[in-house]
Amino acid sequence: MKSVALHNLGCKVNSYELDVIGQKLKEKGFSIVPFDEKADIYIVNTCSVTNIADRKSRQMLHQAKKRNPGAVVVAVGCYVQTGKEQALTDTAIDLLIGNNRKKDTAEILLEYLKSAGPSNREAGTGRRTRPDKTLGGRSVVDIGKETAYEEMQLLRTVGHTRAYIKIQDGCNQFCSYCIIPYARGRVRSRREEDIVKEVRGLVAEGFREIVLTGIHISSYGLDFDGRRNPEPSEPFPHERLLHLLQELDRVEKLARIRLGSLEPRIITPEFVRGLQNIKKLCHHFHLSLQSGCDETLHRMNRHYTAGEYLRKVEMLREAFKRPAITTDVIVGFPGESEAEFETTKRFLEMVNFYEMHVFQYSRREGTVAAGRRDQVPEETKKRRSETLLALAKKQSGQFRESYIGESVEVLFEESKKIGKTFCQVGYTGEYIRAAKRTGENLSGKICVGKLAGYVRDSVQTDERLSDHGSPDNLLWFE
């Protein structure tokens, strides 16, 4: 039995795909070990969203080879697609697998191990493998673009309550800062029946909440029936996504459905009315913004204005009682003047989000924005980021505090000792983190109660709780 160590970089889609890869490796008889241990095989699911992500991908691949020089090091995913030329000359990598063959990783690896010997490592790895004698005996597996959705089925995952479900891949938007359409290809949607089947299987394993994720889930179904990409002035068609939600709403014993990041243009009165009828839908909506300044949005090739975005938020707030609205913001995009930044800051103050993920613009070679000469200095980006992070912390606290004393439903996920107290920790539908003082295991159960004050006000502890921060943003549940 050979040991395999897995490491994931990047988004929830990558994480989902690596879970499936690990699952299939176990089925084939491989033993999964921690990445920081010596293993026979290392698989790094790479990310390429920024130049920094590329560098991290290379670092992890090199760390693996250094940890065991005799191991087979496998690079899969986005860096393989976008950094192909550099990856091909990297002697730390033995096997490269593009995004369109991830589901076959276990089979490819088995074939590689059968045919690759000490003096012959250019073995064939399936019908779409392209061995190349000029690459030092390494194998390259199909780094082309995908033309159909690559079906993967997740049977189980880490944790006990929430599962991420991939419903589509690829993106047609070509934002000027983003490499993902080149790394992931065009929109490819997963069949509804396959999604429902996977969800039913995970619910049978005890999962109570699912999160629909993808590269651009607002494009779900866009490739079905030969539909065209909407014009910049048009809303995204929502019928396919809404129908999928309706089908998932009927899955017995599934308690919650949470949506991943949405394109603002999919939010229309018709879509919102449809969402109101999804009983299990969490009232937590992530609408990617990136900038609150129209001029900056135009340079980003984002096809909406700040005013249009605000109307989408207002639709959701009119339809749902105090929904959690979260977003992404990029600071220091090329050409962003001080006045444009201040316009964005004022817009963020007006919208008043629950959470903002603030990113400093990172130059990504191969994108339109990377070629601009009006790059913003790093120190300016850092200062602007700190300003918005402070605003985000303030707004997030205000949103949580507005729920203190309110009756809520909490899905508990994990047991934790906070200070000297045994607790159960979970989330409301709005993704507010809460803790209940009890030694009883409530994992997977939904309880109704009220949110009280902050944990930090009554417990002194520096302990981190799961992956979502310290007790600073944790409320008591009673």
C-alpha positions in Angstrom: 0.0 0.0 0.0 1.5 3.3 -1.1 1.1 6.4 1.0 -0.3 9.6 -0.6 -0.1 13.1 0.9 -2.6 15.7 -0.4 -2.5 19.5 -0.3 -5.0 22.0 -1.5 -4.4 25.6 -2.5 -7.1 28.1 -3.5 -10.9 28.0 -3.6 -13.7 25.8 -2.4 -14.0 24.3 -5.8 -10.4 23.1 -5.5 -11.2 21.8 -2.0 -14.2 19.8 -3.3 -12.2 18.3 -6.1 -9.3 17.3 -3.9 -11.9 15.6 -1.5 -13.1 13.5 -4.5 -9.5 12.7 -5.6 -8.7 11.6 -2.0 -11.9 9.5 -1.9 -11.0 7.7 -5.2 -7.4 7.1 -4.0 -8.7 5.4 -0.9 -11.0 3.2 -3.1 -7.9 2.2 -5.1 -6.0 1.1 -2.0 -3.8 4.1 -1.3 -3.2 5.2 2.3 -3.7 9.0 2.9 -1.2 10.6 5.2 -0.7 14.3 6.3 1.2 16.4 3.9 3.9 17.2 6.4 4.9 13.6 6.7 7.1 11.5 4.4 5.0 9.9 1.7 5.5 7.8 -1.4 3.4 10.3 -3.4 2.5 13.9 -3.0 -0.4 15.5 -4.8 -0.7 19.3 -4.8 -4.0 20.8 -6.1 -2.6 24.1 -7.4 -4.0 27.6 -7.6 -3.2 30.3 -10.2 -5.5 33.1 -9.4 -2.6 35.5 -8.7 1.2 35.5 -9.2 1.5 34.8 -5.5 -0.8 31.8 -5.8 1.5 30.5 -8.6 4.5 31.0 -6.3 2.8 29.1 -3.4 2.0 26.3 -5.8 5.6 25.9 -6.8 6.7 26.2 -3.2 4.5 23.3 -2.0 5.6 21.1 -4.9 9.3 21.8 -4.1 8.7 21.2 -0.4 7.2 17.8 -1.2 10.2 16.8 -3.3 12.6 18.0 -0.6 10.7 16.0 2.0 11.2 12.8 0.0 13.4 13.1 -3.1 12.3 9.6 -4.1 8.6 10.4 -4.0 6.3 10.9 -7.1 5.2 14.6 -7.0 2.0 15.3 -8.8 0.8 18.8 -9.8 -2.8 19.1 -10.7 -5.1 22.0 -11.6 -4.9 25.6 -12.4 -1.2 26.3 -12.2 -0.7 23.3 -14.6 -3.0 25.0 -17.0 -1.7 28.6 -16.8 1.9 28.0 -16.0 2.4 25.1 -18.3 5.7 26.2 -19.8 7.3 26.8 -16.4 5.8 23.6 -14.9 7.2 21.5 -17.8 10.8 22.5 -16.9 10.3 22.1 -13.1 12.3 19.0 -12.1 10.4 18.8 -8.8 7.3 17.7 -10.7 7.0 14.1 -12.0 3.4 14.2 -13.2 1.2 17.0 -14.4 -2.5 16.7 -14.7 -4.7 19.5 -16.1 -8.1 20.6 -14.7 -10.0 18.4 -17.3 -8.5 15.1 -15.9 -8.7 15.6 -12.2 -11.4 13.0 -11.8 -9.1 10.4 -13.4 -6.1 11.2 -11.0 -6.2 7.9 -9.2 -6.3 5.9 -12.5 -3.6 8.0 -14.1 -1.4 7.6 -11.0 -1.8 3.8 -11.0 -0.9 3.6 -14.7 2.1 5.8 -14.1 3.3 3.7 -11.2 3.0 0.5 -13.2 5.0 1.8 -16.2 7.4 4.3 -14.7 10.7 2.8 -13.5 14.0 4.2 -12.3 15.2 4.7 -15.8 11.9 5.1 -17.6 9.4 7.7 -16.3 7.8 8.7 -19.6 5.1 6.0 -19.4 1.7 6.4 -21.0 -1.1 7.3 -18.6 -4.2 6.7 -20.5 -5.7 7.5 -23.9 -5.2 11.2 -23.5 -1.7 11.2 -22.1 1.1 13.1 -23.9 4.5 11.8 -22.8 7.4 14.0 -24.0 10.9 12.7 -24.1 12.3 16.2 -23.9 10.9 16.7 -20.4 13.4 14.6 -18.5 11.1 11.5 -18.5 8.1 13.2 -16.9 4.6 12.6 -17.9 2.2 15.3 -19.0 -1.5 14.6 -18.9 -3.8 16.5 -21.2 -3.5 20.2 -20.4 -6.1 21.3 -22.9 -9.4 23.0 -22.3 -12.5 21.1 -21.2 -15.5 20.9 -23.5 -18.0 19.2 -21.2 -18.5 19.1 -17.4 -16.2 16.7 -15.7 -18.5 14.7 -13.4 -17.3 14.0 -9.9 -19.3 12.5 -7.1 -18.5 13.2 -3.5 -19.6 10.4 -1.1 -18.4 11.9 2.1 -16.2 14.8 3.3 -14.4 16.2 6.3 -16.8 17.4 9.0 -20.3 16.3 9.9 -22.8 18.9 9.0 -21.9 21.1 6.0 -20.9 19.9 2.5 -19.8 22.0 -0.5 -21.4 20.9 -3.7 -19.8 21.8 -7.1 -22.5 22.6 -9.6 -20.5 24.1 -12.5 -17.1 24.9 -13.8 -15.5 27.6 -15.9 -16.3 31.3 -16.5 -17.2 33.5 -19.5 -16.8 36.9 -17.9 -13.2 37.8 -18.5 -12.8 40.4 -15.8 -9.6 42.3 -16.7 -7.8 41.2 -13.5 -8.7 37.5 -13.7 -6.9 34.5 -15.2 -9.6 32.0 -14.3 -11.3 31.7 -17.7 -7.9 30.7 -19.1 -7.3 28.2 -16.2 -10.8 26.7 -16.0 -12.1 27.3 -19.5 -15.7 28.2 -20.5 -18.8 27.6 -18.5 -19.8 23.9 -18.2 -22.7 23.0 -16.0 -23.4 19.8 -14.1 -26.5 17.8 -14.7 -29.2 18.5 -12.2 -29.9 14.8 -11.6 -26.2 14.2 -10.7 -26.3 17.1 -8.2 -29.4 15.9 -6.5 -28.0 12.3 -6.3 -24.9 13.6 -4.7 -26.8 15.7 -2.2 -29.1 12.8 -1.3 -26.1 10.6 -0.7 -24.4 13.2 1.6 -27.6 13.7 3.5 -27.8 10.0 4.1 -24.3 10.3 5.6 -25.6 12.8 8.1 -25.0 16.2 6.4 -27.6 18.8 7.2 -26.4 21.8 5.1 -25.1 22.1 1.6 -23.3 25.0 0.0 -23.6 25.3 -3.8 -20.3 26.3 -5.2 -18.6 26.7 -8.6 -16.4 29.1 -10.5 -19.4 31.2 -11.5 -22.6 29.6 -10.3 -24.8 32.4 -11.7 -23.9 30.9 -15.1 -25.4 27.6 -14.1 -27.3 26.1 -17.1 -26.0 28.8 -19.5 -24.4 26.1 -21.6 -27.6 24.0 -21.7 -29.8 24.2 -24.8 -27.2 26.4 -26.6 -27.9 29.5 -24.6 -25.7 32.5 -25.3 -23.8 34.6 -22.7 -26.0 37.6 -21.8 -25.0 41.0 -23.1 -23.5 43.4 -20.5 -26.8 45.2 -20.2 -28.8 42.0 -19.7 -29.6 40.0 -16.5 -28.3 36.5 -16.1 -30.9 33.8 -16.9 -31.9 32.3 -13.5 -34.4 29.6 -14.5 -32.0 26.7 -14.3 -30.4 27.7 -11.0 -33.9 28.3 -9.5 -35.2 24.9 -10.7 -32.2 23.2 -9.1 -32.9 25.0 -5.8 -36.5 23.8 -6.0 -35.4 20.2 -6.5 -32.9 20.4 -3.6 -35.6 22.0 -1.4 -37.5 18.7 -1.8 -34.6 16.5 -0.5 -35.8 14.9 2.7 -33.7 15.5 5.9 -31.7 18.3 4.2 -32.1 21.2 6.5 -30.3 24.1 4.8 -29.2 25.3 1.3 -26.6 28.0 1.1 -25.6 29.8 -2.1 -22.0 30.5 -3.0 -21.0 33.8 -4.7 -23.5 35.3 -7.0 -23.2 37.6 -10.0 -25.1 40.8 -9.2 -26.9 40.7 -12.6 -28.7 37.5 -11.6 -30.6 39.3 -8.9 -33.9 40.3 -10.5 -37.4 40.7 -9.1 -38.4 37.3 -10.7 -35.4 35.5 -9.2 -35.9 37.0 -5.8 -39.5 36.0 -5.7 -38.4 32.5 -6.6 -35.9 32.5 -3.8 -38.6 33.4 -1.3 -40.3 30.1 -2.0 -37.2 28.0 -1.2 -38.0 27.1 2.4 -34.5 25.7 3.2 -32.6 28.6 1.7 -30.2 30.4 4.1 -30.8 34.2 4.0 -27.1 34.8 3.3 -26.2 36.2 0.0 -22.7 36.8 -1.3 -22.8 39.4 -4.1 -19.3 40.1 -5.5 -18.8 43.8 -5.8 -15.0 44.5 -6.3 -15.4 48.2 -6.4 -17.9 50.9 -5.5 -16.7 53.3 -8.1 -18.1 53.1 -11.6 -14.9 54.2 -13.3 -13.0 51.4 -11.6 -15.7 48.8 -12.3 -15.5 49.8 -16.0 -11.7 49.2 -16.1 -12.3 45.9 -14.3 -14.7 44.9 -17.1 -17.5 44.4 -14.5 -20.8 44.8 -16.3 -22.8 46.8 -13.7 -22.6 50.2 -11.9 -22.5 50.8 -8.2 -26.1 52.1 -8.4 -27.3 48.9 -10.1 -25.5 46.9 -7.4 -27.2 48.8 -4.7 -30.7 48.1 -6.2 -29.9 44.4 -6.1 -29.1 44.6 -2.4 -32.3 46.6 -1.8 -34.3 43.8 -3.5 -32.9 41.2 -1.2 -33.4 43.3 1.9 -37.0 44.0 0.9 -37.7 40.3 0.3 -35.9 38.8 3.4 -35.8 40.0 7.0 -32.3 41.3 7.8 -30.4 39.0 5.4 -26.7 38.7 5.6 -25.1 40.5 2.6 -21.4 39.7 2.1 -19.0 40.8 -0.7 -15.5 40.9 -2.1 -13.6 44.2 -2.7 -10.3 44.8 -4.5 -8.2 47.8 -3.4 -5.4 49.3 -5.5 -6.7 48.2 -8.9 -4.6 49.8 -11.6 -5.6 53.5 -12.1 -7.5 53.6 -8.8 -7.0 57.2 -7.6 -7.5 58.5 -4.1 -10.8 60.0 -5.2 -12.0 56.6 -6.6 -11.0 54.8 -3.5 -13.0 57.3 -1.4 -16.0 56.8 -3.6 -15.7 53.0 -3.0 -15.4 53.6 0.8 -18.5 55.8 0.9 -20.4 53.2 -1.1 -19.4 50.4 1.3 -20.5 52.6 4.2 -23.8 53.1 2.6 -24.5 49.5 1.7 -23.4 48.3 5.2 -22.3 44.7 4.6 -22.2 41.9 7.1 -18.8 40.8 5.9 -16.4 42.1 3.3 -13.4 40.1 2.0 -10.9 42.8 1.2 -8.1 42.0 -1.3 -5.1 44.0 -2.3 -4.9 43.9 -6.1 -2.3 41.4 -7.1 -0.8 41.6 -10.6 -1.5 38.5 -12.6 0.5 38.0 -15.8 -1.6 37.1 -18.7 -4.5 39.4 -17.8 -5.4 42.8 -19.3 -4.9 44.6 -16.0 -1.3 43.3 -15.6 -0.3 45.2 -18.7 -1.5 48.6 -17.5 1.1 51.2 -16.7 -0.9 52.9 -13.9 -0.2 50.3 -11.2 -0.8 51.4 -7.7 2.1 51.4 -5.2 2.2 48.6 -2.7 2.2 50.9 0.3 -0.9 52.6 -1.0 -2.7 49.3 -1.5 -1.7 48.3 2.0 -3.1 51.5 3.5 -6.3 51.3 1.7 -6.7 47.7 2.6 -6.3 48.5 6.3 -8.9 51.2 6.1 -11.5 48.9 4.6 -10.6 46.0 6.9 -11.4 48.4 9.9 -14.7 49.3 8.3 -15.5 45.7 7.6 -14.9 44.8 11.3 -17.1 47.6 12.4 -20.0 46.7 10.1 -19.7 43.0 10.9 -19.9 43.7 14.6 -23.0 45.9 14.1 -24.8 43.2 12.1 -24.1 40.5 14.8 -25.2 42.9 17.5 -28.5 43.5 15.8 -29.3 39.9 16.3 -28.6 39.9 20.1 -31.9 39.0 21.9 -33.3 37.6 18.7 -34.7 34.0 18.3 -32.6 32.1 15.8 -31.9 28.6 14.6 -28.3 27.3 15.0 -26.9 24.3 13.3 -24.2 23.0 15.6 -21.0 21.6 14.0 -18.3 21.0 16.6 -17.5 20.6 20.3 -15.1 23.1 21.8 -13.8 23.9 25.2 -13.8 27.7 25.6 -11.8 28.7 28.6 -13.0 26.2 31.1 -16.4 25.7 29.6 -17.5 22.8 27.4 -19.4 24.2 24.4 -21.1 23.4 21.1 -20.3 25.8 18.3 -22.4 26.3 15.1 -23.9 28.9 12.8 -27.2 30.6 12.1 -28.7 30.7 8.6 -27.1 34.2 8.3 -23.7 32.6 9.2 -23.5 34.2 12.6 -21.3 32.0 14.8 -22.7 31.0 18.1 -21.7 28.8 21.1 -23.9 27.0 23.6 -22.7 26.0 27.0 -23.2 22.3 27.2 -21.2 19.1 27.3 -23.9 17.3 25.2 -22.8 16.5 21.6 -25.2 18.5 19.4 -23.3 18.1 16.1 -25.7 18.0 13.2 -28.6 19.2 15.3 -30.6 22.5 14.8 -31.6 24.2 18.0 -33.8 27.2 18.5 -32.9 29.9 21.0 -31.7 33.4 21.5 -28.3 35.0 20.9 -26.8 36.7 23.9 -23.6 38.7 24.3 -20.1 38.1 23.0 -18.1 35.2 24.3 -15.1 37.5 24.6 -16.8 39.5 27.3 -17.1 36.6 29.7 -14.2 34.2 28.7 -10.5 35.0 28.5 -9.0 32.7 25.8 -6.8 33.0 22.8 -8.0 29.7 21.3 -9.0 29.7 17.7 -12.3 28.0 17.0 -12.4 26.0 13.8 -11.1 28.0 10.8 -13.3 31.0 11.2 -11.5 33.2 13.8 -11.3 33.8 17.5 -14.0 34.3 20.2 -14.1 38.0 19.1 -16.9 37.2 16.6 -18.6 34.5 18.6 -22.0 35.0 20.4 -23.5 33.0 23.2 -26.6 30.9 22.3 -29.2 30.4 25.1 
